[in-house]
């Protein structure tokens, strides 16, 4: 199952929760990138901006904690609901299937569908907030690198591509 198929499946089931989960993951990643920028700024500055840097660091820490917890709570809520819905859908289809078809497929394939497929979807779904967070960390760090030195950013982009 591809990432786009999984996203389409999840958006069909609970669009609002998935969007909020992805936003929380993105915010968590942006707060992580903000930490890097603040640390770099603190190392370069003299003592005149220490209060501002301290407040920004506290705000980034609180934002990171809140967005990370929100992302994980939404993930648990979505994944439990999706596991239940997917299992019920598979069971309904299994009950509607002709007995001959089920016998031809064999009990092992039916059992594998009930256990492995649901587990695979659940595992893939749990990767989504982490993917959003890591992509936003990369984007935030790339923007910060471009701000520091566009030549280094250009070189890094060429090497990455």
C-alpha positions in Angstrom: 0.0 0.0 0.0 1.5 3.3 -1.1 1.6 6.5 1.0 -1.0 8.2 -1.2 -3.4 5.2 -1.0 -3.0 5.2 2.8 -3.6 9.0 3.0 -6.7 8.6 0.8 -8.0 5.8 3.0 -7.4 7.8 6.2 -8.9 11.0 4.8 -12.0 9.0 3.7 -12.4 7.7 7.3 -11.6 10.7 9.4 -10.5 13.7 7.4 -10.5 16.3 10.2 -8.5 14.2 12.6 -5.9 13.3 10.0 -5.5 16.9 9.0 -5.0 18.0 12.6 -2.6 15.2 13.3 -0.5 16.2 10.3 -0.6 19.9 11.3 0.6 18.9 14.8 3.4 16.8 13.3 4.5 19.7 11.1 4.4 22.1 14.0 6.5 19.7 16.1 9.1 19.6 13.3 9.1 23.4 12.9 9.7 23.8 16.6 12.7 21.4 16.3 14.1 23.5 13.5 13.5 26.6 15.7 15.6 25.1 18.4 18.6 24.8 16.0 18.2 28.4 14.9 17.9 29.6 18.5 21.0 27.7 19.6 23.0 29.0 16.6 21.8 32.5 17.4 22.7 32.2 21.1 26.2 31.1 20.2 26.7 34.1 17.9 25.1 36.8 20.0 26.6 38.7 22.9 24.7 39.3 26.1 22.3 42.0 24.8 19.6 39.6 23.6 19.7 36.9 26.3 16.2 37.6 27.7 14.7 37.5 24.2 16.6 34.2 23.4 15.5 32.7 26.7 11.9 33.5 26.1 12.0 32.2 22.5 13.7 29.0 23.7 11.0 28.5 26.3 8.3 29.1 23.8 9.9 26.7 21.3 10.1 24.0 24.1 6.5 24.4 25.1 5.4 24.4 21.5 7.4 21.3 20.8 6.0 19.5 23.8 2.4 20.5 23.1 2.5 19.7 19.4 4.3 16.4 20.0 1.7 15.3 22.6 -1.2 16.4 20.4 0.2 14.6 17.4 0.6 11.3 19.4 -2.8 11.6 21.0 -4.5 12.2 17.7 -2.5 9.3 16.2 -3.8 6.9 18.9 -7.3 8.1 18.4 -7.2 7.7 14.6 -5.3 4.4 14.6 -7.7 2.7 17.1 -10.7 3.9 15.1 -9.2 2.8 11.8 -8.2 -0.6 13.1 -11.7 -1.2 14.4 -13.3 0.1 11.1 -10.9 -1.9 8.9 -11.4 -5.1 10.9 -15.2 -4.7 10.8 -15.1 -4.0 7.0 -13.0 -7.1 6.4 -15.3 -9.3 8.6 -18.4 -8.0 6.8 -16.9 -8.8 3.4 -15.8 -12.2 4.7 -19.4 -12.9 5.9 -20.8 -11.9 2.6 -18.4 -14.0 0.6 -19.6 -17.4 -0.7 -18.4 -20.3 1.4 -16.9 -22.0 -1.7 -14.7 -18.9 -2.2 -13.5 -18.9 1.4 -12.8 -22.7 1.2 -10.8 -22.3 -2.0 -8.7 -19.5 -0.5 -8.0 -21.5 2.6 -8.2 -20.6 6.3 -4.6 -19.4 6.4 -5.1 -16.7 3.8 -8.3 -15.6 5.5 -6.5 -15.4 8.8 -3.5 -13.6 7.2 -5.9 -11.0 5.8 -7.5 -10.4 9.2 -4.2 -10.0 11.0 -1.4 -9.0 8.7 -3.3 -6.6 6.5 -4.7 -4.6 9.4 -1.3 -4.6 11.1 0.4 -3.3 8.0 -2.1 -0.5 7.6 -1.7 0.4 11.3 2.1 0.5 11.0 2.0 2.7 7.9 -0.5 5.0 9.6 1.8 5.4 12.6 4.6 6.7 10.4 2.6 9.7 9.1 3.1 12.1 12.0 6.8 11.2 12.1 7.1 11.7 8.3 5.4 15.2 8.6 7.6 16.1 11.5 10.9 15.1 9.8 9.9 16.8 6.5 9.2 20.0 8.3 12.5 19.7 10.2 14.3 19.3 6.8 12.3 22.2 5.3 13.0 24.5 8.3 16.7 23.7 8.4 16.9 24.2 4.6 15.3 27.7 5.0 17.7 28.5 7.9 20.7 27.3 5.9 19.6 29.4 2.9 19.3 32.4 5.2 22.8 31.8 6.6 24.5 31.1 3.3 22.7 30.7 0.0 25.9 29.3 -1.6 26.0 26.4 0.9 22.3 25.9 0.5 22.7 25.7 -3.3 25.5 23.2 -3.0 23.6 21.1 -0.5 20.5 21.1 -2.8 22.6 20.0 -5.8 24.2 17.2 -3.8 20.8 16.1 -2.4 19.2 16.1 -5.9 
